[in-house]
Amino acid sequence: MGRRRLAREIALQALYVADVAPSAAAEAFAIVTRRRDGEQADAETLEFARSLAAGALERRDELDALIAEKAANWSLPRMAAVDRNVLRLAAYELEARPDTPVGVIIDEAIEIVRKYSAEEAPRFVNGVLDGLKARRAPKKKNARKKEP
């Protein structure tokens, strides 16, 4: 697994903890990183994960409004917690991380939700993110870039 994917998964887990057992970003992140098993993250990966989780939590109300606008007939409380938090994470990246290509953000969100959620979740997440991607200013024509 790539470092950026690992960072996004760690960030998702922190967002999930903060969502289902309301806690501050730093506390949720500490809980997740303290209990990590398996693949260990280096300092750079953890810092990227921390910045994603903290940014998404800081802007949660704004992100939720954007998601609710594009998720026709689905209120956020009605969404599965994993799906809701994958959408928050990806929406945050779309809004705040213009250095990451849109295609990479959406592909990563779909792969993560495929791993952690229900069978129909990737299609739902893709549909919502497809609506959100239009908010980002278009870049010059580039092929999708791979992340490190």
GUKE-684326 format. One record per residue (C-alpha): x, y, z. Coordinates in steps of 0.05 Angstrom, whole numbers. Layout:
% GUKE-684326
<px->X | py->Y | pz->Z>;
...
This chain:
% GUKE-684326
<px->0 | py->0 | pz->0>;
<px->26 | py->69 | pz->-17>;
<px->42 | py->120 | pz->36>;
<px->-13 | py->168 | pz->14>;
<px->-65 | py->113 | pz->15>;
<px->-42 | py->92 | pz->85>;
<px->-46 | py->165 | pz->107>;
<px->-117 | py->171 | pz->79>;
<px->-138 | py->108 | pz->115>;
<px->-110 | py->133 | pz->180>;
<px->-145 | py->200 | pz->170>;
<px->-210 | py->164 | pz->155>;
<px->-204 | py->124 | pz->219>;
<px->-192 | py->188 | pz->259>;
<px->-252 | py->221 | pz->226>;
<px->-294 | py->160 | pz->242>;
<px->-273 | py->161 | pz->315>;
<px->-289 | py->235 | pz->321>;
<px->-356 | py->224 | pz->287>;
<px->-383 | py->164 | pz->326>;
<px->-352 | py->183 | pz->394>;
<px->-347 | py->258 | pz->389>;
<px->-276 | py->278 | pz->406>;
<px->-226 | py->331 | pz->385>;
<px->-183 | py->319 | pz->323>;
<px->-119 | py->310 | pz->363>;
<px->-152 | py->261 | pz->411>;
<px->-184 | py->220 | pz->354>;
<px->-118 | py->219 | pz->317>;
<px->-81 | py->196 | pz->379>;
<px->-131 | py->140 | pz->391>;
<px->-122 | py->115 | pz->319>;
<px->-47 | py->119 | pz->316>;
<px->-39 | py->87 | pz->385>;
<px->-78 | py->26 | pz->363>;
<px->-45 | py->16 | pz->294>;
<px->-29 | py->-56 | pz->277>;
<px->4 | py->-83 | pz->216>;
<px->35 | py->-33 | pz->169>;
<px->71 | py->22 | pz->207>;
<px->70 | py->93 | pz->181>;
<px->131 | py->137 | pz->178>;
<px->132 | py->208 | pz->204>;
<px->116 | py->240 | pz->137>;
<px->56 | py->193 | pz->126>;
<px->30 | py->208 | pz->196>;
<px->37 | py->283 | pz->185>;
<px->-2 | py->279 | pz->120>;
<px->-56 | py->238 | pz->155>;
<px->-58 | py->287 | pz->213>;
<px->-65 | py->346 | pz->166>;
<px->-122 | py->313 | pz->128>;
<px->-160 | py->292 | pz->191>;
<px->-151 | py->359 | pz->226>;
<px->-169 | py->399 | pz->164>;
<px->-232 | py->357 | pz->150>;
<px->-254 | py->362 | pz->223>;
<px->-241 | py->436 | pz->226>;
<px->-284 | py->448 | pz->164>;
<px->-335 | py->393 | pz->178>;
<px->-396 | py->438 | pz->177>;
<px->-375 | py->469 | pz->110>;
<px->-359 | py->401 | pz->80>;
<px->-424 | py->371 | pz->105>;
<px->-463 | py->427 | pz->71>;
<px->-427 | py->414 | pz->5>;
<px->-439 | py->339 | pz->11>;
<px->-512 | py->347 | pz->30>;
<px->-522 | py->391 | pz->-31>;
<px->-496 | py->337 | pz->-78>;
<px->-524 | py->275 | pz->-42>;
<px->-594 | py->278 | pz->-69>;
<px->-645 | py->249 | pz->-20>;
<px->-591 | py->229 | pz->30>;
<px->-582 | py->268 | pz->94>;
<px->-514 | py->260 | pz->127>;
<px->-542 | py->224 | pz->188>;
<px->-575 | py->174 | pz->142>;
<px->-509 | py->156 | pz->108>;
<px->-465 | py->100 | pz->134>;
<px->-412 | py->130 | pz->180>;
<px->-355 | py->104 | pz->137>;
<px->-386 | py->133 | pz->73>;
<px->-399 | py->200 | pz->106>;
<px->-328 | py->205 | pz->130>;
<px->-296 | py->183 | pz->65>;
<px->-337 | py->238 | pz->32>;
<px->-314 | py->289 | pz->83>;
<px->-242 | py->269 | pz->72>;
<px->-246 | py->272 | pz->-4>;
<px->-287 | py->336 | pz->-2>;
<px->-233 | py->367 | pz->42>;
<px->-179 | py->346 | pz->-7>;
<px->-219 | py->373 | pz->-66>;
<px->-228 | py->440 | pz->-30>;
<px->-162 | py->449 | pz->6>;
<px->-109 | py->409 | pz->-31>;
<px->-105 | py->435 | pz->-103>;
<px->-38 | py->400 | pz->-111>;
<px->-72 | py->333 | pz->-112>;
<px->-106 | py->315 | pz->-178>;
<px->-181 | py->308 | pz->-176>;
<px->-178 | py->238 | pz->-207>;
<px->-130 | py->215 | pz->-153>;
<px->-175 | py->241 | pz->-97>;
<px->-237 | py->207 | pz->-126>;
<px->-201 | py->141 | pz->-142>;
<px->-171 | py->138 | pz->-72>;
<px->-239 | py->152 | pz->-40>;
<px->-271 | py->97 | pz->-81>;
<px->-217 | py->46 | pz->-65>;
<px->-220 | py->63 | pz->10>;
<px->-296 | py->59 | pz->13>;
<px->-292 | py->-7 | pz->-26>;
<px->-247 | py->-34 | pz->28>;
<px->-286 | py->-9 | pz->89>;
<px->-359 | py->-3 | pz->68>;
<px->-417 | py->-38 | pz->34>;
<px->-418 | py->-64 | pz->-37>;
<px->-459 | py->-6 | pz->-64>;
<px->-418 | py->48 | pz->-29>;
<px->-367 | py->60 | pz->-84>;
<px->-421 | py->79 | pz->-133>;
<px->-454 | py->126 | pz->-82>;
<px->-388 | py->159 | pz->-63>;
<px->-368 | py->167 | pz->-136>;
<px->-434 | py->201 | pz->-152>;
<px->-428 | py->251 | pz->-96>;
<px->-355 | py->266 | pz->-111>;
<px->-370 | py->274 | pz->-184>;
<px->-417 | py->330 | pz->-166>;
<px->-366 | py->362 | pz->-120>;
<px->-307 | py->361 | pz->-168>;
<px->-339 | py->415 | pz->-210>;
<px->-325 | py->465 | pz->-154>;
<px->-250 | py->459 | pz->-166>;
<px->-221 | py->506 | pz->-217>;
<px->-203 | py->468 | pz->-280>;
<px->-129 | py->455 | pz->-292>;
<px->-94 | py->452 | pz->-358>;
<px->-103 | py->386 | pz->-393>;
<px->-59 | py->337 | pz->-356>;
<px->-61 | py->262 | pz->-353>;
<px->-76 | py->236 | pz->-284>;
<px->-13 | py->236 | pz->-244>;
<px->7 | py->180 | pz->-197>;
<px->23 | py->199 | pz->-126>;
<px->86 | py->177 | pz->-90>;
